[in-house]
Amino acid sequence: MNSVINEEKLTEWLIKEEFDGRIVEEIYDYIEKLRFNERALFYLEENGYLERYLWGNLSEESTISHIYSICILLVYKKSLGKPWEFILEKPSFFSFFFKRILEQAFFESKKVILRTYLLSFIIASFQFFDNAVIRKECTSLVSIDIWANLSSNETLKSRISLYPRLQKQWKSSIKKFNSSNNEILLKNKFYRDWLFNIIIDFINLLYNTKNNEHLIYCKKVLELLIDLVSQPLSRRYLNFLLKDFHFTALVKKSPVYMISENYVFKNLFSILDKYIYIGYDDHNSIELSSEKMTEIHYNKIAELQRIAMKEYKEKLIILATSNYATIDTGDTLIEHLEGLDDDEFYKLFQHIGLRSQYPKELSVPIDREFLTSALIEYYKRRKSLQELFDDFLLIPDEKSLFSLKFHFYKKYNGITSLPLLKFNLQYLSINDFIYRSLEFYRDKVYDEIHKDIEQVITRLKPKVQYPSFTIRFQGNSNMALIIKHLAILEVSPPKVGEEKPGFVRAEVKLELDSITEELRHQWESLRPGDIVYLLSIKPTDDLKETPEMNVSFSLKSGLRYLRMAQVDQVLNHDGRPLKVVEQLAQEDEFEMVKTGRKRILRLFLDTRNYKIDNDGHLYHNKDDVYSSINVIVRRSPKETNFKLILESLKSLTQTPISLPSWFEDIFLGFGDPSSALYYNLNTPLNLSFPDTFLDWNHLLESFPNKNIKLIPSQKYNPAPNPPYRIYSGSISSLENSCQLNNGLENKSDNVLYVEAYNPLNPGPYLQNKKRSNKIRFTPKQVEAIYSGTNPGLTLINGAPGTGKADIIAQIICNIYYSFPDQRTLLIAHNSQSLIKVFEKLSLLDIPKRHLLRLGHEDELENEFISRKPGRINFLLERRTSLLLEVDRLASTLQIPGAHGNSCETAGYFFDFYVKPLWTKFISNSKNESSIKEIISSFPFHQYFSTAPQPLFPEDLNTQEILDIANSCYNHIKEIFLELSDIRPFEFLHSNEARSNYLLNKAKIIAMTSSYLLTKREKIFDLKIKYDTIIYKNSNQLLEIETFVPMTLMIDPESLKRIVLLGDYKQMGPILKNNVFRYFCNAKQSFYDRLIRLGVPVIHLDAQGRTKNTIAELFSWAYGGLANLPNIEKQSEFLYSNSGFLFDYQFINVDDYKGQGETEVTPYFYQNLGEAEYAVAIYQYMRLLGYPSEKITILASYTGQKALINDVINRRCASNPLFGLPSKITTIDQYQESYNDYIILSLTRTKSLGYLKELERLIVAVSRARLGLYILGRRSIFESCYEIKPIISRIFRNPDKLHLVSQEMWPSSRKITDKAENIFVMEGVEHLGIYVYKMSEKALEKLKENKDIS
């Protein structure tokens, strides 16, 4: 069958605007002939055929081809991770459409591939449970009604008797069913029996599979059942039905299951089997412990023994009296039951309460052999989740890395079923979530390692050399070295209770003579703990194909073994540590020459694999794995921490993990989604807001729906100045004395009591002046700040430029002053986000010593003092300066002694000298008769002689004098308080001890999610208590990255607030593999899941970063984003961009030199025309005077980024007229950043690729503040339905670059002014010539001015 699509033919059909049912029929027939070719579906999807033509014209008279077309395109859309929001535009028709799909799923005459699509639609529907329209239909398939298909009424009664509320539900269900009219009765019966009939049909097909398409359909049924039993809502009634049906026994006896090559099917079934029998109470939604599972299991066996003793005493006496452990294995149970005849055997099933009779529709022989296997399944001892964790392996080898699982990843086409766990809306338990996360992260890492190893081996080009029959490597790889020998140096004895060695140390010799200096440095820079891979590549003649290996690659390459090892140290050829050699080289320049280029790499091998390999060699005549190792492979330093992360995640399972009681149900997806919000927790508090509000009117404006009551002070002021303290909850003692300020009706549940207070005066010096906020926050921003300061869960969604970093800083500051003993943990996806928040915090009045930022070395910027190493040095320097101040204070007080010798002596000095002097002054001031006497008795006059004078101005009253004195004492007290915090550094000498102290002392701790994943165990062991977690850009974090910070404390109830800020309209977690993104749904962040569950969100509604014209490109996505006042006032937003007619343009770039996009290697897309155009625009801007640091060039692909770098290095790097732009990077890597001017290369000219994701395009167009110039192929972007809201706005401006001559930066032309001297660039060559002429003139000018020779 020819699968090449005819785009012209499809276009001819699609251009017709009026609906024509015949066109639908013709298109469906066409794509069915192509067997639903992915390219044809892609073309229909790109042109909006589903939304624009099919769904909009759906009716009850629609043909079956119309129904199928919608179904197939819905499945295709879901496979790309796209939502079904358009269904809500016509919700009344979904019920009709859903039922039609259910009906068609049973027609045997339908092609199996079509039935597979229909089933895929049902699977996808269950994943959209957050959509009320879809949820209503789906829940009908898994309600308690399906128990009408249980084996007997006795089984039903026995089950519902265990749970009283089930009896009410069942009675209500029967009553509703019986009272329905005929039409509704038939519909209810159809829904009730649909899933049961699918299961029967599935089992029949397993025993009569005819071709591969049947197998694909069977895998799809397993995928559906896995999805249903892995979510509490759909599992509740279905799971017991599957057990009653002996589903697992039926599958295991089927011919399909017996075929070893059916790898995916068997692995899918293995997942289903685990979830059917997982330790979980389906009706109370509680995970069962290993002990509870064992108790239930033994109770079942005890019941069997009682039946055996009562009914079959003579024949089953041994069974009735046997030990439990001898019964829960299949072989022994069969032996016990062999004495029963067939009638007795069948009656045994009735006594136990198990099904032995099946519907006539099931065409599988139900004989004694099958029922015996069903009985074995029933009495089989099942593993709990905890036991599954214990068996979980982390270290890869050749079998796990090159298993068929990864082979099938490559073949994923959106409809394929894969043996992978999914991330859903709900989880059975916290351990269930951890288990899925562990599986996902291991598969994700293994997939990446698999690809890297495959690429390395491919580049090495191993070939068999004859007649020696050895391997010769004809190529080379930057990430691999050929080694001759691996030597085992030391094998440590096993630890107590273990069989594997304590450790295994080995070494390899590296020959670095023949590689470049850069590569040599990379190998020599391997750090302790880094991961390397040891490969054995051998002739392949004796290797046999097995279903457990990806034979297509392993056989071809000769990969025999792969073992992972951790670096211990890098040594010189003579055994000296390389660091020592490098230090000597600084003194003797010939030292490195003398040592040559030979290195020794000491390694720790994986002890588990070593024991297995060694035992196999010694006792089973297998290969000596380690003597055959001949290649060592390394990966990028950023990719070597996966072992730490996997170990960290597995460590979560070693201790019971729970979340705060007010939050756990919401995390799992249960209960009221708003129950954890502060106004539902009803926790009365008084909160300090030192500088959130600029004045009283600002406070009133910020709470438009609240009654503001001012608590009176001694000096009555109806509009007091900040700071304020806000009380939530009723204050009955003040109810009558408080004044209503904003004219709202007095409703007790909507009242805020406000009190103005005097802040502590920190001292008389200029550096003592409090830093404070200058931003006039909007009511929505204040709502976010107020909610985040209160206990509970807060979700904040903010478009680009809505002030999320300022809001986080305010929340942190308010918590710091409201609850001085509480600690805050700030988590972000990358260090850049943390730096932004810390920059904001530096503008507020929080002491530096209470701020700490942790991260990997390559994530930290040396100049930023909040990081851990910088903080240690800062505190040591601060100690020195403070002790000098102590000496100066002692000198001014004329108290001899070495008081500033240490923090300890300074503490004694304060307690025995300074504090008594202050106490005496306060006492005397109460007795002094005049202000002059009070001033003269102040003991610290001479010390504060360096402060602005006079210290005590004239015409002050007594209280004002005492206020100044107090501020002076506060300054002194702060010195000694800070020294007391630094004092442990005097006896903590190691950096690790000092770092741990800092971690325990800091009030605000910030770290990246990846850092926390690797260091979780260490931080947990420090027993740090914190009260608040704030997540910055939480939409970019994987669910597990959001979860782990919540597990750092022994007592989860200590956690009082969780604040998540993000933007669900922008990109979620970045995942390279579409299998993980779409099939596993791992692109769903926890933030997105909470929003889908219905947790209320605070939407920030105004932006203040982007010029209004550019903001219009993305503001529509946020319900109409307003502009903050600064957009209308600041000059940079009021003037046009010099030399450009428009603030933004999409510039159509035709093929350059006959080429558009090229793909050098898979996914390494480049477009030379766009690269040249981007650099030409940059050059043009620089010639007009635009600062290079204000310009960023973005590319949509790494390949295009590399190409632009090449062009700009060639054209601009060494040219004084141009230089380099601020950054050249990809859209994904720039999501946290922005710049004034963005030049964006979209690269693709044949298809959109991942640029059809609206979220990615929103990120791209929102990175520019003042100017955005997009390079791309208009035709492919204009036709895409999903991105139309942005593209249609962009194309309001022409698609050829419009320039304005005779202008220089900064611009003097206002946006409202009419431009003159406009000219149009016809293409990249035209602009190149123009820029060349401009640069010639600029160079001549430079030469005239003698700026260059």
Disulfide bonds with the S-S distance in Angstrom:
none
